[in-house]
Amino acid sequence: MFDLNLPPWLICSLLYVALVIAFGIFWPYIFQCQLIYSSWYPPGSRTKIAKPSDFGINYTEEVLTTKDGIKLRCYVITLDDIIEAKQAATILYFHAGTGNMGDRLPLVKVFNQKLGANVVMLSYRGYGFSEGKADEKGLRLDSQTLLDFVKEHDILQHTNLVAFGHALGGAVAIDLVSRNNSDFAGLILENTFLSIPKVISNIAPWLSYLTLLWHQKWPSETSIQNIINLPVLFISGAKDELVPIAHMKKLYQLCGSRQDRCWVEFATGSHNDTCLVPGYFDAIDDFVKGKILISQHWVHGGFMLDLLQVERLDSSSSSLQDTSDLYHRLLQHGPVEEQQLALEQLYDDETLYLTD
């Protein structure tokens, strides 16, 4: 019908241009999982995975099976003393999109041996020695599998659970906690993003026109609004070159938790080295011990105000402080703030004891 009588070389050229344009438009859709879940980088990340014992950490390695039949590797690191382990917090550590869980062991050693926490590390599907290929749906199943395992663990089921996520791991942690609020005592987020399309638009603005092709979403800006009744710590490196600090600030504003939201900003921290900035571990330690472990004396296992004891230093006997007024103010202020009020009212010659 349309006989243009084009020469063969021109037809080939037009076809070539059309293919290049089509590839330029659709390559984000085809290859986005390889870009987001960079388990192949740095080279050797699928074949060389450090073990906790390489860093002097006692651990067990578990193989977990997800609901869709994928076998995952995970490191379980508990305090050596069982009683201390049950009284400590347990950090479910979700790492960023590159490398493997072994790369984060220097951090985990500090969490375990310096801050006194149990730590569980997950190797997502398609990472390290875990089976399968990574995608958003799969990682959601992986994180839920880890939580279900921890809730059945002989020791860890008795502890306060804290989800910790860095970058992509932050999106995984937000999603998991938003679906399992009642199972967690806290959440820690470091340099994570509002959503995949929005962070991609920041990294490569020209791709913002193709955001409809991104089937990997991780809509943390929506999920975080479903996180309520637990404290959340936001750790942000002001010089993050991949995730603008505005993402973290917006997540902080959107967080639906009615309890404490804590913001810690490190002026010199970038995307991957915020953990090296002085004060990083202090911020985490203060959050865990000040917002989670202290509050467990008030709410863990039921109402425990009747166990608040004041021992007078000038007397060998102990007496129970009247709890009726504390009870009414606790209902008004909440456990952490009420504990601070109680401390402020003690006389100089009295020492506060919270007993299990």
C-alpha positions in Angstrom: 0.0 0.0 0.0 2.8 2.4 0.9 5.6 1.6 -1.6 8.3 4.0 -0.5 11.0 2.3 -2.6 13.6 2.8 0.1 17.0 1.4 -0.5 18.0 -1.6 1.6 20.8 0.3 3.5 18.2 2.9 4.7 15.8 0.2 5.8 18.5 -1.5 7.8 19.6 1.8 9.3 16.0 2.6 10.4 15.5 -0.8 11.9 18.8 -0.4 13.8 17.7 3.0 15.2 14.3 1.6 16.2 15.9 -1.3 18.0 18.3 1.1 19.9 15.4 3.3 20.9 13.3 0.4 22.0 16.3 -1.0 24.1 16.9 2.4 25.6 13.3 2.6 26.7 12.8 -0.9 27.9 16.2 -1.9 29.4 15.2 -0.5 32.9 12.3 -2.9 32.9 14.4 -5.9 31.7 17.5 -5.4 33.8 16.3 -3.5 36.9 16.6 -6.4 39.3 20.3 -6.9 38.3 20.8 -3.2 39.0 18.9 -3.0 42.3 20.0 -6.3 43.8 23.7 -6.2 43.0 24.7 -9.4 44.7 27.4 -9.8 42.0 29.3 -6.7 43.2 32.0 -6.5 44.3 33.3 -9.5 42.2 33.4 -12.7 44.2 30.4 -11.8 46.4 28.6 -15.0 45.5 31.6 -17.3 46.2 33.4 -15.7 49.1 31.3 -15.1 52.2 33.1 -14.3 55.5 32.0 -16.2 58.6 31.5 -14.7 62.1 34.2 -17.0 63.4 36.7 -15.1 61.1 36.1 -12.1 63.4 36.1 -14.1 66.7 32.3 -14.3 67.0 30.5 -17.4 68.2 27.5 -18.2 66.0 25.4 -20.9 64.4 24.5 -21.0 60.7 21.0 -21.9 59.8 19.3 -22.8 56.5 15.8 -21.4 56.3 13.2 -22.4 53.7 10.7 -19.8 52.4 7.1 -20.5 51.6 8.0 -20.7 47.9 10.7 -23.3 48.6 13.9 -21.1 48.4 16.7 -22.1 50.9 18.3 -19.1 52.6 21.5 -18.9 54.7 21.5 -17.0 58.0 23.9 -16.3 60.8 22.5 -16.4 64.4 24.7 -14.7 66.9 23.7 -14.7 70.6 25.4 -13.6 73.8 27.3 -16.5 75.3 25.4 -16.4 78.6 21.8 -17.6 78.0 20.3 -15.5 80.7 22.0 -12.4 79.4 21.0 -13.3 75.9 17.3 -13.5 76.8 17.5 -10.1 78.5 19.2 -8.4 75.6 17.8 -6.9 72.4 17.9 -9.0 69.2 18.8 -7.1 66.0 17.5 -8.4 62.7 20.1 -7.0 60.4 19.1 -6.3 56.7 22.0 -5.3 54.6 22.2 -3.0 51.5 21.9 -4.1 47.9 25.5 -4.9 47.2 27.8 -7.6 48.5 26.7 -10.2 51.1 26.0 -10.5 54.8 29.6 -11.4 55.5 30.7 -7.9 54.5 28.8 -6.5 57.5 30.4 -8.6 60.2 32.7 -5.9 61.5 29.6 -3.9 62.3 27.8 -6.9 63.8 30.8 -7.6 66.0 30.4 -4.2 67.6 26.7 -4.7 68.0 27.3 -8.1 69.7 30.4 -7.7 71.7 30.4 -4.0 72.6 26.7 -3.1 72.7 25.6 -6.5 74.1 23.0 -7.4 71.5 22.0 -10.6 69.8 22.2 -10.4 66.0 20.5 -12.4 63.3 21.8 -11.8 59.7 20.0 -12.8 56.6 21.4 -13.7 53.2 18.6 -12.7 50.8 17.7 -15.0 47.9 20.2 -14.6 45.1 22.9 -13.3 47.6 25.9 -15.2 48.9 25.1 -19.0 49.2 21.3 -18.5 49.2 19.3 -19.9 46.4 17.0 -18.1 43.9 16.9 -14.7 42.3 16.3 -11.5 44.1 13.2 -9.4 43.5 10.8 -7.3 45.7 8.3 -10.1 46.2 11.0 -12.6 47.1 12.8 -10.4 49.6 9.5 -9.8 51.4 9.1 -13.6 51.8 12.7 -13.8 52.9 12.3 -11.3 55.7 9.1 -12.9 56.9 10.8 -16.3 56.9 13.5 -14.8 59.1 11.0 -13.3 61.6 9.1 -16.5 61.8 12.3 -18.4 62.6 13.3 -15.9 65.3 9.9 -16.1 66.9 10.4 -19.9 67.3 14.0 -19.8 68.4 14.6 -21.1 71.9 16.4 -18.0 73.1 15.5 -15.2 70.7 11.7 -15.6 71.1 12.1 -14.2 74.6 13.9 -11.0 73.5 13.0 -7.6 72.2 13.3 -7.6 68.4 14.8 -4.6 66.6 14.8 -4.4 62.8 17.9 -2.7 61.4 18.1 -1.8 57.7 20.7 0.1 55.7 19.7 1.4 52.2 17.8 -1.4 50.4 17.8 -3.2 53.8 15.9 -0.2 55.2 13.2 -0.8 52.7 13.1 -4.5 53.7 12.9 -3.6 57.4 10.2 -1.0 56.9 8.1 -3.4 54.9 8.5 -6.2 57.5 7.8 -4.1 60.5 4.8 -2.5 58.9 3.3 -5.9 58.5 4.3 -7.2 61.9 4.1 -4.2 64.3 3.3 -6.3 67.4 6.4 -8.5 67.0 8.9 -5.7 67.2 10.2 -3.4 69.9 12.0 -1.0 67.6 13.3 -0.1 64.2 16.6 1.5 63.1 16.9 2.9 59.6 20.1 4.2 58.0 20.4 6.1 54.7 17.3 4.5 53.1 14.9 5.9 50.4 11.3 6.8 49.9 10.9 4.4 46.9 12.9 2.8 44.1 11.5 5.1 41.4 12.2 8.2 43.4 15.8 7.3 44.3 16.5 6.3 40.7 15.3 9.7 39.6 17.8 11.2 41.9 20.7 9.1 40.8 19.9 9.4 37.1 17.4 12.2 36.4 17.0 11.2 32.8 15.4 8.0 33.9 12.6 9.8 35.7 10.7 9.8 32.5 10.7 6.0 32.6 9.5 5.5 36.2 6.4 3.7 35.0 8.6 0.9 33.8 10.1 0.2 37.2 8.2 -2.8 38.6 10.4 -2.9 41.7 8.8 -0.2 43.9 9.6 -0.7 47.6 7.1 2.1 48.6 8.6 2.9 52.0 7.0 6.3 52.1 3.6 4.5 52.2 4.6 1.5 54.4 6.2 3.6 57.1 2.9 5.2 57.8 1.7 1.8 59.1 4.4 1.6 61.7 2.9 2.5 65.0 3.5 2.1 68.8 7.2 1.5 68.6 10.3 3.8 68.7 12.2 4.4 65.4 15.7 5.7 65.0 16.6 7.5 61.8 20.4 7.6 61.1 21.3 9.9 58.2 24.6 10.8 56.5 24.3 14.4 55.3 26.8 13.7 52.4 25.0 10.6 51.1 25.8 10.6 47.4 23.1 8.0 46.5 20.1 8.7 48.7 19.5 12.4 49.3 19.0 13.3 52.9 15.6 14.6 52.0 14.4 11.0 51.6 15.3 10.2 55.2 13.7 13.5 56.5 10.5 12.7 54.6 10.4 9.2 56.0 10.9 10.7 59.5 7.9 13.0 58.9 5.7 10.2 57.5 6.4 7.7 60.2 3.2 6.6 61.8 4.7 5.7 65.2 3.0 7.4 68.1 6.1 6.7 70.2 9.5 8.2 70.0 11.0 9.1 66.6 14.7 9.8 67.0 16.7 11.7 64.4 20.5 11.5 64.3 22.4 13.3 61.5 26.1 12.9 60.8 27.4 15.9 58.8 30.3 14.0 57.3 28.6 10.7 56.7 28.1 9.4 53.1 26.0 6.4 51.9 28.3 3.6 53.0 30.7 5.1 55.6 28.3 6.8 58.1 29.1 3.9 60.4 32.7 5.2 60.6 31.7 8.6 61.9 32.3 9.1 65.7 29.1 8.8 67.6 27.5 6.3 65.3 27.5 3.3 67.7 26.8 5.6 70.6 23.5 6.7 68.9 22.5 3.1 68.4 23.5 2.1 71.9 21.5 5.0 73.5 18.5 4.2 71.4 18.4 0.4 72.2 19.2 0.9 75.9 17.2 4.1 76.4 14.1 3.4 74.3 13.8 -0.4 74.2 15.5 -2.2 77.0 14.4 0.3 79.7 10.8 0.2 78.6 10.7 -3.6 78.8 10.7 -3.3 82.6 7.5 -1.5 82.4 5.6 -3.5 79.7 7.4 -6.8 79.2 5.3 -9.6 80.6 2.6 -7.3 81.8 2.3 -4.3 84.1 5.3 -4.2 86.4 5.0 -1.0 88.5 4.6 -3.1 91.6 8.2 -4.2 91.1 9.6 -0.7 91.4 11.7 -0.7 94.5 13.5 2.2 96.2 16.4 1.2 98.5 17.4 3.8 101.0 21.1 4.0 101.4 20.9 4.8 105.1 18.8 1.7 105.8 19.3 -2.0 105.3 15.7 -2.5 104.5 13.9 -1.9 101.2 10.5 -0.5 100.7 8.1 -0.5 97.8 7.3 3.0 96.4 3.7 3.9 96.3 2.6 3.1 92.8 -0.9 4.5 92.6 0.2 8.0 91.4 2.8 6.4 89.0 0.1 4.2 87.5 -2.1 7.2 86.6 0.8 9.2 85.2 2.0 6.2 83.2 -1.3 6.0 81.4 -0.9 9.7 80.5 2.8 9.9 79.6 3.8 6.4 78.5 6.5 4.1 79.9 9.7 5.8 78.9 8.6 9.3 79.8 7.0 8.2 83.0 10.2 6.4 84.1 12.1 9.7 83.6 9.5 11.4 85.8 9.9 8.8 88.5 13.6 9.2 88.5 13.4 13.0 88.8 11.3 12.6 92.0 13.7 10.4 93.9 15.6 11.9 96.8 19.3 12.3 96.6 19.8 9.5 99.2 17.8 6.9 97.2 18.7 4.5 94.5 16.2 3.2 91.9 16.1 -0.5 91.2 14.0 -2.1 88.5 13.7 -5.8 89.1 12.7 -8.5 86.6 
